[in-house]
Amino acid sequence: METPCATVEITRDGRPRVRLQGDVDFRNAQTVREAVRSAALEAGDPIVLDLRCLTFIDSSGISALVRAARQARDRGRGLRLEGARPHVLYLLSAAGFTRFFQVTEGEVMPAPQHGSDPGARVWQQLSFTIPARTHLVKHIRARVAEMLQSLDPDPQLLDAVNLAVGEAASNAVRHGCREDGNLKVRVRSSTDGHTLVVEINDPGPGFDPEQVRSPELGELREGGMGIYFMRLTMDDVTYSFDEGTTVRLVKRLQEGPARELLLA
Amino acid sequence: MESAVFAPESRHTADRLRRLECLQEVCRVAGSALKLEPVLQFLCGAVRDGLELDQVAVYTLDRRVQRIVGPVAAAGALAADGLEAWAVELRRGAGPAADVALGLRPYFLCNDPAAGGAVPAGGVLERGGPLALLPLRGRTQIVGLLLVAGPRSGRLSEQEIEDLRPFAEQAGLAVEQAHFEAESRRRVGFLSALLQISTALTSHSELPDLLQEACDKLLEVSDLDLTAVFLAEGDGQTLRLQTSAGLHPSLPQFYEPFRMGERLAGRAALERLVIVNRNLQQDSSEASALARQVGLRTVVCAPLLLRGQLLGVLSGGSLRDMELTGEETDLVASVANQLAAAIANVRLLDETRRQMEEHRRRQDELTVLYGISRAMVGTIGLEERLRAIAEGLTEATRTTRCALFRLDRDGLIPWISHGDTPDEKRRFQALDIPTAAAARLLRKLGASKPPVVMRSPDQEPFGALGWLREWGVRSALWLPLAFQNRLTGLAMVYQPGEERGFPEEQVELAAAVANQAATAIRISQAYEHERNLAETLQRSFMPSVGTRLKNFDLGQTYLPALKEANVGGDFFDVFRLPDGRVALLMADVSGKGLPAAIQTAMVKYMLRAYAVEDPSPAAVLDRLNRGICAFIDPDLFISAFYGVLCPDTGEMQYANAGHDSPLLALKEYQYCTSLDITGPVLGLEPAVSYFTRSHRLAPGDLLLLYTDGITNARRGGELYGRERLEALLTELAGGKPDRIVSQIYRTVRAFAEGDLHDDCALLALKAKEVWKHPAQP
């Protein structure tokens, strides 16, 4: 049994506090809404949303947060974010959602500078297949993140890649394979220290990415957010449909001209 | 009788003329339809009766022999003898008859032979009475004579001669026609005889049959009584009877060989001309003596010549005195020409056959040699090669056994034997050849000398080898095995109990095999030497048996690619670090054989040294890479997976330098994944960074390290591939690691149909289901 991603507690000053922990993604996003709703039953305002222990949140999680915040606002309650990483704040503001939340000023801080050239040749690669089961999506994310972490990246960059890979992987599992555990999602990723390329393939028939329009600012809907977030956070997102569906994510890890990275 | 009506005085009446016309018509009809003699006979009778003559006769001219033949038809009272005598007179070719025959005068008429005197004497004239000779004219020439004799009391008038002309003309055409037909028949006969002989001569491929056929055919189509063929002997001076047909002379001399110039055939051979001898019985020359004794009167001899070369003589003989026409002589000469060509053909055929036979024999030898060579190089292992050589030598000599001895510092040592029983093999291996005997043997069978055929075990230098007699070896072929002019061993092929020679071609073939063998042996020895070294090294790379780990089981297998009979560059290592953790290494050095093996050893111990120094796998690979770049052959690259496992917790840190990603079967999640590659292969360049990853192995998890010999196993153009391996591992993951690795190896080998081209190394590490937890510090 996994640890619940959201717990509700009452702080010493009598305010309800919802603490998110671990990964929040499409699988448990509903839990977040439930938790906020039950916290809203308590007196005390604003409701505090503690994100300090949140390790990952995908577009479903964000959507859940926004829905919860809107519901709270409709009931005249505020939702205050605490310990949100800049990446999450960036996503909320980029989608125009910040207005639903109360954010402590000091939390929006510039990210520390990282990524000085290692001065050595770097080449790493991973390639694996994984059954199309929803609870394994985090494994995909973790593997890419692990490789990226070895390069000691800017945390925001790590969050961005994490989000995009999570979106791509969950699309592959949920839409490409329809969560059929007998089907396999193939993941390939490679980095030379300057650029990261991730390819996620599923045997599904694919779709027309041009038909997936970006959501209006502040608009909330079920689908479509994933690709929007990928495009928001990655330098390049391309789809190909030669063998099933393959999404290729490219992220520059350092300033300077992008280097073309070929996956072996 | 109507004839009574024709009184001499009424010969010129109209009635007579009418009869004459009638007669002419009848004769014309008859002449165009019947054969020559009945026609002439009819003509003679009709003319005699119609013109009331006493005698009518027809003679023909044989232009071929320039004489008058006949009478061929006659009607009248004269005796046949008288007519023939007349003909003989005519033949003399003089006088009025000859003049008529030659066309010098239109006819000859004599009403008073007794007074004339110019007419030859004979029965016709003796009887008296008028006589006339008219030419029988063909279309172009005179072909005969018509003789008429009138009543003894009467005379023949010029008019009557004129009346005869149409008949003479008619008879002339008939004769000419008959001559023409006879000539045609004769020519056709000649040609068909020649054709028959030609056909007969070209249908034989064996010389005796050919000659017999020629003699028989010539006898058949000619009037000869004896035909014979004499062929020139190899010395070109002697002729020998090969075949004859017809008479079988009882004289033994007839069958004996004779020299050119002797006998009639010898003269024809010497002069190279067709020679016809007639009237032999009147001849007294020495050359014709034998022919006379046999009883021949006529002999024709034709030389058998082919492009100026005398092959022999074709002879024919007749018991009669025959006048041979030009065509008949030609026939013999033609047959002789044809026969000469046919003899040459048959000899050529024989020669071709012989050459083909020789060629086939050579080809057989080559096939044997090729087969042996292939068998020899089909394997690189020394023992297999020696067996192939021994087998090849017995095959080349069609014997049953072969023994090989090697020459080294200790003397001549039994090496390997072939074709003998197990008891005999033991007996062979137990042989101890005394130094002195070996030295004598080697002097005799020195490297530069050809093989020696031993004809008896007592023959020197074999006498000292007592065991030869014991074994019943009565004859054997001894072959030196020499490499670069140095004797390295001896081979003996034999068949016990049998006294036999070794034909030259067998000796040659065996010597060729032995020549190849010595080199092949030397190569195998060098190879075995290197392989022994490499194998010893290779063995030292394998993890020490019985590496036992807490909470984990190990399974391992390493199979060098046997087909190439090479020692590969795969190696793995499992060793304990001072801090209690366990290091796992799986690596693949590019290259094979001894050089790769030596580098492998260096790399292995370099890694061990760094591993003790630094806990981080990436740091160890960084150092190892720099070390390899500095010290190891720059053409060598090494892919390596290096991991460090804490057996208490299952925590594994690893770094992977371009090695095939190890597979990890996760028990909890029921799937199989591959670990990362965290840097390029080692030895590429010093300034690369490797990275460490961590993974925690949970109970039941299985880690499989392997080299590309597994995933690159091929069936046709198809690779086994990582996906198949993943699927197989998922299926097998529940079992024990040693079973898993052997099962994987068997499956992959079956996929490649037993033909694995590369080394295969497998190392499986499985976390036990139940763990012993470390004592809390």
Boltz contact constraints between the chains, C-beta under 6 A:
constraints:
  - contact:
      token1: [A, 120]
      token2: [B, 687]
      max_distance: 6.0
  - contact:
      token1: [A, 120]
      token2: [B, 689]
      max_distance: 6.0
  - contact:
      token1: [A, 121]
      token2: [B, 687]
      max_distance: 6.0
  - contact:
      token1: [A, 121]
      token2: [B, 688]
      max_distance: 6.0
  - contact:
      token1: [A, 122]
      token2: [B, 689]
      max_distance: 6.0
  - contact:
      token1: [A, 123]
      token2: [B, 680]
      max_distance: 6.0
  - contact:
      token1: [A, 124]
      token2: [B, 678]
      max_distance: 6.0
  - contact:
      token1: [A, 125]
      token2: [B, 677]
      max_distance: 6.0
  - contact:
      token1: [A, 126]
      token2: [B, 676]
      max_distance: 6.0
  - contact:
      token1: [A, 128]
      token2: [B, 673]
      max_distance: 6.0
  - contact:
      token1: [A, 128]
      token2: [B, 674]
      max_distance: 6.0
  - contact:
      token1: [A, 131]
      token2: [B, 671]
      max_distance: 6.0
  - contact:
      token1: [A, 150]
      token2: [B, 691]
      max_distance: 6.0
